[in-house]
C-alpha cells in the first residue's frame, strides 16, 4: 500500500479535483511529482478474478491507463453491482473519490470501459453524466455525501462525470482521507498442478499458483478461501472440505488424505474464492478423477497350523493397500471353543495396522485336563466393529494333549515276604483322585483267617490324603501250626461292596512253625569214568531224618546191569552177575535204594571192562523219595569212557618135531584163542 504526497512545485489549483477540477486542461508536463512511502492505508484487495491495487498518480485518463497496462491490467472497471458494492465497501471510507476506468472521450455519450469495451454496467448519480461545460468525459465514484457544497442529496458511491485531467499527487484531508485515488484492476490467473496424485490410500497435495498481471508479488500475503467438492468427509482420513490459505511466493498448497473405499469414478474438485462467503470464485474449478486404490488384501498367518494345549499361538495379519493405522477386528470361534480354552488372550479383539501393513496378536491355550479331542479354531478378520464385513479367515487345529484324568491305584507293601509274628504295612498310592476319597481293602488267601493276625482285620477302609496316599498295617500271629508258606492277597476296591477291584498285591507268609523243607543234592567223584574203574556218588540232604530211604535209577542209552561189576551202597555190596551161568542176588545195581545216615548216602558203581567196543556212554543217576520212583528230587550225569575192544580169535598148529626122518612118527596138536 502506498501514499503519494504532492511535490513542492505543484500549485493548489492542480489538486482541486481528482479528475481535473472544473476544467479539462491536462496537468502540464513540466510539473514534477515527489513520492514517498507512508504507512499502508490503501490495501491491495482481491475480488474474484480481479486484484485492485493503487496506481501511481498520472497526468490524465490515458496516462493512468498506460500505467495500469504496464502492471498487466486496466483502470478500475466496475462491471456488476457486486463489484460496485465491493469497491465502495472496501475503499469508500479511505477516500472522498475513486477514479473509474470509464470515459466517452472517443464519442460523446458513448461510454466505454478502459479496455475499450462498452460499459454494460453504470451507477450514475442523479442528473449524471451531464458533461458539464461540455468538458466532463471520465467517470468517478463519489464516496462522500456530496462533492460540491451546493449539491445536496447525492448518494455516496454514485458516479459522476468529470474532466480528463488529474492531480499529479494524492492529497489527503485533515481527517486522514484521500481526496481521491486511482485503482488498477489486474486480472488474476491460477495454474494448478498436483505434487502428488489424487489416489485413494494416498496423500493428494494440490498446488495453486497465482499470477496477477505482470507483477509476481502483488498477491503475496493475500488470504484466499477454498472449497472441495465431489467427495465428502467420509472419503477423507485427513484434511477438510473447506479452508483458507495465505498466498506465499505466489502459491498455496492444499493437502488431503483420501480414504480407500468402494466408490468408483469420483471427481475430486477444488474451487478458490476471494471471500469467506465463497461467492467470488477465482479462476475455474480444479477437477481431477480420484484414482481408485488397488483392492485391499488381508491375510492371516499363524505361527503353527496345529498347536497343543498349553502352548501359545501368534496370528499375524498381513495387509496390502490398507492405510497405516486402520482398525481391524478379529474373533476366535469353533465347536466347543470358549474363553476357558485360553489362559491368555480373548475371543474377540482389535488392533491397528502398522506402517509395515501388519498387526499381530497372541493366545495361550489352557491345558484343561479334559479329554475333548482335536478342535478346529477359526480365526476371522473384519473391517468393522460389528463383525459384519469379514475379509479373511484361517483355521488352526488344537491338539488335545490333555485327557480327563483317570485315577490310578497301586499297592506298596513294606515287604514282599513276612514271617509269622512279624508286622507289615500296606500303602495305597493314587493319582487323579481327590483327597478324602474313601477306598476299601480286603485280605484273602488259602487257609487265611482272622486267626492268622494278632492285629489288623481282613477288611477295612480309609480316606486318601492330600498326598494321594493311604496306609494300614497288620501283624501276623505265630500259630505254631505247620501250614507251609501261605500267599496273602491284598485287594483294593472303590466301593464298599468290594465289587470294583482297582489294585492287588501278594505277600508270602513264611511259616516259622514248620520243619525245614528237605534239600537234596547229588555229586560224583568224577564226571568221566573208564571201563574197569568206578564212580562214587554222594547224596547230600538237609531236613531229612536219618534212616530215611532214598531210591535211585541208573540209566542211559545202551546201559544195562551187564555194564557194572558191582555196586556198593554204604556198607552193603551188590555183586554183579558172572559171565557164564551166574545168578545174581536180588539187589539190582541199576535200580536200588539206600538209607540216609547223618544226612548222606554213598553209592559206588564199578564199571565192567566188557571187552566190547561200544563208544562213550552217558550214565544218568536219578534220585527219588519214593519206591515207585515218581517224586524225583535230584539227578546227575557221568560219561563212561569205552577203553576195551571186541577180541579177535586166533588159531595155531603145533607138531612134535620140526624135522622127522622117514620111518619115524610125529604128532600134530591144533590150538586156538578168543574163540
Secondary structure as UniProt FT lines:
FT   TURN            8..9
FT   HELIX           12..15
FT   TURN            18..19
FT   TURN            21..22
FT   TURN            29..30
FT   STRAND          45..47
FT   TURN            48..49
FT   STRAND          50..54
FT   HELIX           61..71
FT   STRAND          73..75
FT   HELIX           81..91
FT   TURN            92..94
FT   STRAND          97..103
FT   TURN            108..109
FT   STRAND          112..113
FT   TURN            114..115
FT   TURN            126..127
FT   HELIX           132..134
FT   STRAND          138..142
FT   TURN            149..150
FT   TURN            156..157
FT   STRAND          159..162
FT   TURN            174..175
FT   STRAND          181..196
FT   TURN            200..201
FT   STRAND          203..212
FT   TURN            213..214
FT   TURN            218..221
FT   STRAND          223..229
FT   HELIX           233..235
FT   STRAND          236..238
FT   STRAND          242..246
FT   TURN            249..250
FT   STRAND          251..258
FT   STRAND          267..273
FT   TURN            276..277
FT   STRAND          281..289
FT   STRAND          297..302
FT   STRAND          306..308
FT   TURN            309..310
FT   STRAND          312..320
FT   TURN            324..325
FT   STRAND          327..333
FT   TURN            335..336
FT   HELIX           339..341
FT   STRAND          342..344
FT   STRAND          348..352
FT   TURN            355..356
FT   STRAND          358..365
FT   STRAND          375..382
FT   TURN            385..386
FT   STRAND          390..399
FT   STRAND          408..413
FT   STRAND          417..419
FT   TURN            420..421
FT   STRAND          423..431
FT   TURN            435..436
FT   STRAND          438..444
FT   TURN            446..447
FT   HELIX           450..452
FT   STRAND          453..455
FT   STRAND          459..463
FT   TURN            466..467
FT   STRAND          469..476
FT   STRAND          486..493
FT   TURN            496..497
FT   STRAND          501..510
FT   TURN            512..513
FT   STRAND          519..524
FT   STRAND          528..530
FT   TURN            531..532
FT   STRAND          534..542
FT   TURN            546..547
FT   STRAND          549..555
FT   TURN            557..558
FT   HELIX           561..563
FT   STRAND          564..569
FT   TURN            570..571
FT   STRAND          572..575
FT   STRAND          591..595
FT   TURN            598..599
FT   STRAND          600..607
FT   STRAND          617..624
FT   TURN            627..628
FT   STRAND          632..641
FT   STRAND          650..655
FT   TURN            662..663
FT   STRAND          668..673
//
